[in-house]
Amino acid sequence: MIAVRIAGIGTAVPEYVVDQSMVRETVARVFGESVAGLDKLLQVFEHEHIVTRRFVRPTSWYGEDHGFAATNEVFAETAVGLGTQAAKKALVGREADVRAIVVASTTGIMTPSVDAALTMSLGLSPHVTRIPIFGLGCAAGVSGLARAAELSRLYGGAPVLFVAVEICSVTFQRSDSSKSNIVGSSIFGDGAAAVLVSADGTGPEIQHGYSTLFPHTEDIMGWDVTDTGLRVRFSRDIPAFVRAHIPGVLVNAYQAWGISAADVGDIIAHPGGAKVLTAYSEATGKPLADFQHAFDILREFGNMSSASVLFVLERWLNDGKPKPRYSIMSALGPGFSAEQLLLS
């Protein structure tokens, strides 16, 4: 099997920096007296796990009425811009070498898709293989990287570009006073990340992916499509689900890969939230300190859906520490699903 490695990585975030008090004020102004017990719901902003986030528009914009068409237009404009910035950092001038592009994005809709727009904005060959991924949410950061590595192996180790870009902020619903919408407004941010993989890369080797879809769990996470846009869906206790199911998922993944838990040094986890990361620590038996990069990304940028785990990967790659023989990337997403990826 051709060894495919990480050849480049880049990230990008929009210009507007917001703190929790700014978003809290906007949410309070939008819902005012119309939501019973709003003060209690707004307590989701009162923690130190997320300090700042990046939005594509100033907070005042989110307090105004916008239809689905208007918010999706903002998604299209900013997703391509941020995706281009991140990709250029990962490519470092290798645009002409790229054989395929994989793009993950679940916070807006484009046809032609985001990958087509990025192919043009980056000046890639019009003949590149294009794979758009929609609907995997946070899990797509791991799944998409696995697909990119598989494509590179299929093409004899040729460079393949993976881009994850999410404009989560435009999905805030002024007409939705549900707990899910308010919780979502307290954790999600905007950002893009890109990874170039190839046989001539000098970073860790991307070995195997492992996907798990849990039956009858569609209610846990996803979008409900409404006249005003994409309305976030949360139910059940995701940290409890991690504790209950991730240990078994990892056992099965290790068996499929022919390794043991003792062989795995680092876990590069998607920072879905502080409680989720704590659950990962408990489920894997790894100390909380091992998830510091994920906690740092969460504190500085919030949850950027599919892009977040790649921000963590970038920090891990650049921290100057010796890398263990095996590490895994791990993320959860709609389905409900879990994605694992083995690095060596």
N, C-alpha and C positions, 0 to 999 in steps of 0.2 A: 504494500500500500504506500502510495506517495505521501511523504510527510509534509503537511501543510501547516505553516506557522503564521503567527501574527507579524505582519510586515509594517504596519503603521496604525496609529490611532489618533483621533482628534475629537474634540468636543466644542460645542458652541451654545451660548445662552443669549436671550434677548436683553435689551438695554434696561428695561424697567425693573429695578430692585424694590421689592416690597417686603415689609415685615408683617408679623401676625396682627399687630394692632391696626395696621392700615386695612387689611382684608376684613378683619372683624368689624370695623366701623362701616365698611361698605355693605357687608351682609346685614348688619343691624339696621342700616338705613333702608335697605331694600325691603326687608320683611316687617320692620317696625312693630306695630301692635297687632299685625295680622296673624302672628304665630304664637299660640299659647306655649308658655314655658320657654320662650326664646332665650332668656338670660341663661337658663340651664344648658341649652344646646350650645350657646356661644362659649361655654367653658372648654370646648374642644380646642380653642385657640390658646388656652392658658397652660402652656408647657414650654420647655426649653429644647425639645427634640428637633423642632423646626424653628429656625430663627429668621432666615430670609428665604425668599424664592425669587424667580425671575418670571415676569409676565411680558407678553408681546404688546400690551397696551397699558396705559396708566390705570390706576384703580378706579378713577372716575368713569372710565369707559364701561366697566362691568356693572356700574350702577344704573346704566341707561338701558332702554328697551332695544333689543336687536333680534330680528328674526333669524331663522335657520340660514337663509341665503346669505345674510350679512355676516354672521359669525363664521360660516364656512368659507366665505371669501377671504376673511382674515386668516383663517387656517391655511388656505392655499398659498397666499402671498408669503406668510411668515415661515411656513414649513419648508418651502423651497429655499428661501433665503438662509435659514439656519442650517438646513441640511447641506447646502453648498459650502458654507463656512466650515462645518465639521469635516466634510469629505476632503476639502482641499488640504487641511492639516494632516489627514491620514495618508493622502496620496503622495504628497511631497513631490509633485511634478511628474507622477507616473500615469497620468490620465490616458496616454496613448497605449499603455500596456494592459488596461483593464479589459477582461474578457466577458465579465458578467457583473451585474449590479442587483443586489437584493435590498429591498427597502421595506421597513416595518413602520407602520403608522396607523393608529386606530382612533384618533381624535378628530378626524374630519374626512371628507370624501372628495376625491378628485378623479375625473375621467376626461382626458388621459390621466393616468395615475402619477403619483409623486415620482416614481422611478423614471418615467419618461421625461418629466420636467428636469430632474437632476441630470439625466443623460445629456440633455441639451445645455444646461447651465454650466456643467463641468467640461463640456467639450469632449465627451467620450465618443467612441465610434458609434455611428448609428446602427451598427450591426451587433452590439453587445446583447447578450441574453439578459432579459429583464424579468425579475420576479418580485411582484408586489405582495406584501403580507398585510392583511387587514383582519382585525377581530381577535388577535391573540393578546392584546393589551400588554401588561407588564411582562408576560412570559416571552414576548417576541424578541426581547433583547438577547436572550439565550438561544431560542429556537432559530432566529434569523442568522446568528453567527454560525450555528451548526450547519444550516443550509448553505451558507456561503462557502464554508470549508469543503462541504461535499461537492459543490459545483467546481471548486478549484481542483479537487482530486480528479473529477470527471474530465476536466480540461488539461490534465497533465501537469497540474501545479501552477497554472496560469493565474495571474492576479485577479481576485474577485473582491469587489467593494460591497461592504454591508453598511447601510445607513439606517439608524433608528431616529425618528423625529416625531415629537409629540407636542401639540399645542393644547395642553389640557385646560388652560384657563378659559378658552372660548366655549367650553361645554357648561359653564356655570349657568344655571337656569333661574331667572328671576321669578318665574311662575311656579317653581317647585319648592315648597316649604318643608319638604321631607327631611328627616334626619340624614339620609344618605347624601343629599345635595349639600347640606351645611357641612357635614364631615368632609366631603370631597373638596369643598372650598377651602378647608383648613390644611389640606396636605398636598394638593397637586400643584405642580409648576410646569414651566415650559423649557424645552431644551432639545438638543440634537447631539448625536454621537455617531462616529463612523469608524469602522475597522477595515483595514486592507489585509487580506490573507493571501499567501502564495507559498510556493515551495522554496523560494529564495528569501523568505522572511527570516529574521534573526531572533524573533520573540518565541514564546512558548508554542509548542506544537498543539494543534487542536485535534484531538483524537476522536472521541465518540460522543454522540448525543444520546439522550434517553428521555423519552416523552411519556407522560402519564396523563390520561384523561379519566376523571372520576365520574362514574355514571350518576345521573339524576342530581347533579349539583349546579344546574344552570342558574339557579337563583342566587348563588353566592356573590357573583361579580359579573358585571356586564353593562350594556347600554340598553335602555328602552328608547326607541325612536319615536319622538313626538313632533307635533307641528312646530314647536319652537327649537327643536334640536335634539341632541343626544343627552338623555337624562341618565345619570349614573345609578347603577343598581348595586347595592350592598345588602347582604343578609347573612345571618349566622355569624359566628365568631371565628374570623380567619386565623388569629393566633392559636386558638384551640384546635382548629383543623390542622395547622402545621404540626403541633405537638402529637396529634393522633395519627397522622398519615405520612409525614415526611420521613420518619425513621424507616418505615417499610419500603417507601419509594427508593431511598438510598441503598438499602440492603439489596433490592432487586437490581438497581443500577450497577452496584459494585459486582454483583454476580455476573451480570451481562458483560461487564468489562474485564472480568477475570482478575479483579483486585479485591482488597479488603479495606475496611474502614481505617485500619491502622496505617494503610499506605497513603492516605489522603492527608496532606498538610494543611492547606488553606481552603477556605470556602468563600468564594466571591459571590455574596448574596445580594439580590435585589433589595434595596431599602424601601420596602413598602410602607414601613412605619416602625416606630421604636418597639412596639409590642410584638410585631412580626419578627423583628431581628432578635428580640429576647427569646421568642419561641424557637427560632432557628438554633440559637445557642443551646437551648435545652434539648431540642430534638437531635442535635448532632453530637452533644457532649463536648462542644468546643467552648472555651471561655468567651465571655462577652468582649474581651479585649481583642480577640481575633476578628471581630466584626467592626473594628474602629473605622476603617475606610468607609464602610457602608453608613455608619452613624454620622460621619463627617459630611458625606454627600447629602444625606437626609437633612442635616442641620443647615447646610448652606443653600440647598436648592429645592428641598422638598422631594416629593415623589414625581418624577418626570416620566412615569410609565415605562415603556420599553427602553428608553434611553438611559435610565438611571443605572442599571447594572453595568453598562459600558463606562459610565463615569467612574464607578467603583473599580472596574478593570483597569482603567487608565491610572488611577491612584496606586493600585497594587503593582502595576508594571513599573512605575516610576519611583517607588519608595526606597529603592536602593538595597533592599534586603535580599538575601539569597532565597531562591525559589525552591520549594520542595519538589520531590520527584513527581508527585501528582497533586493537582488542585482541581476543584470543581467550581463551575459557575452554576448558580441555582436561582430560579425565579418562578413565580406563580402567576396565573392569569385566568381569564374567563374560560369557562368550560364545565366545571372548574378544572384547572390543569396545572401540571408542574413540569418544568423543563430543567434538565441537568446537562452539563457539558464538561467533559473530562479534558483537562489541560496537562501537559507534561513538559 
